[in-house]
Amino acid sequence: MSRRIVIVPLLAAVLAVWFFSTSLSCSRQARVVWQQQFDTGSGGFGSSVACDGRDIIVGTTIYDTAGGRHPVWQLRRYDRNGRLNWHRAYRRGRDDSLADVAVTADHDIVATGWTGRLGTNLLPQLLLVRFSAHGEVKWEKEYRFDRFTRGMAVRLDTIGRIWVCGSMSPISVIRIAPEAKYRQPPVEGCTDMFVARFDSLGNLLDSAVADFGGDETAEDLLLVPSHFRSRGGFFLAGIRTPLPGRPDTLRTKDIVVVSLDQDLKENWRWLYDSGDEDIAVRLSWQDLNLCAAVTSRRDSAVATELVEYSTDGCYHGVEQETRYPGASSARCAALVRDRSGAVLGLGTSGAPPTGRLLGWRYFRKQFTDFLTAGKYRSCASDRANDVAVDADGNVIVTGTSNSGRKSSVLVLKVALPRHKPPPGIWLPNMHR
């Protein structure tokens, strides 16, 4: 009888510990809070996402079938529960393609891309538009270069200035605002990366061109805090391809990164060769290291590795190279930092017609998956586009889904396990 009295409380204690540990384990798993999907009526266009505290702004490009099938911008605003507040189409009777969106401190929306009409005298030019919190146009600016120009990413700094990076085919004369002076003369006949800085009204303040002696296409722009111990606070990244017909000892399609100071003068440049054909790069930072997610083509598949580049003091060099182990074919589309200072990556696993969204967290040299095909309602072929973090630390993911000739945009809100942030961490552009 005495043994039963001892065994029963012991068994109850064991069950209680098991239940508590199981509950804790479940509570620390990422979960999809809600998922929305809207048709675009056409394929081939991506989407961009930014967070206004808890509300979510999604921008994409659609065909305006009522206006002669011109590409037009579309903005959609969701609340924290996934309900659509409004959607607006930005129509001008031109071929307008949207590349990226950002949200200002006063809840306005800034979007960039390019405008023009291929096959006509209306050559594509950089387009920058500021919308109100309700989607009305406050101002729109075109920056006219004499050759094809694309805005690829837009960022906002802490004093309200607008930063845009993109690619341009330079010529000897650049027709832009007279106060804008290029720091370096462009090379005739090749595509170069550029970064431009604007005030809150869209007036061009200054700009710079980065030339690596080949064709360079911009991929990402990173703004870091002022106390980040580096000679530069701004980083521009892209892909470099040697010019056709010119002898070149460097590999085709290498990663290029440029560090710029407050005056957009170049501090240093970094050319990275993964040993394979590099096809994409995205930037973030962790501790004192610049993090570059490099996607490379390996035989018939692609793979992603995270390269940490030290910028502490006078030392510049590769600190760590870590291959993402979670999928046999993995492409990175966007990076962002979470509340704990970890790097979150959004990508795609597999190739069409079987691609699926993929999300991972990188912290202390370790990868942890938070988004796989089993956690959301997947379609025929899904492709990752962009990622952002809201004020509550949830991850907002956008992607494009294609089923035959039908295209739609996916929007997911993913709740991550809570991680205690290190003391004194500074989180820039949390609601990007």
Secondary structure by P-SEA (a helix, b strand, c coil): caaaaaaaaaaaaaaaaaaaaaaaaaaacccccbbbbbbcccccbbbbbbbcccbbbbbbccccccccccbbbbbbbbccccccccccccccccccccccccccccbbbbbbbbcccccccccccbbbbbbccccccccccccccccbbbbcbbbbcccbbbbbbbcccccccccccccccccccccccbbbbbbbbbccccccccbbbbbcccbbbbcbbbbbcccccccccbbbbbbbbcccccccccccbbbbbbbbcccccccbbbbbbcccccccccccccccbbbbbbbbbcccbbbbbbbbbbccccccccccccccccccbbbbcccccccccbbbbbbccccccbbbbbbbcccccbbbbcccccccccccbbbbcccccccccbbbbbbccccccccbbbbbbbbccccccccccccccccc
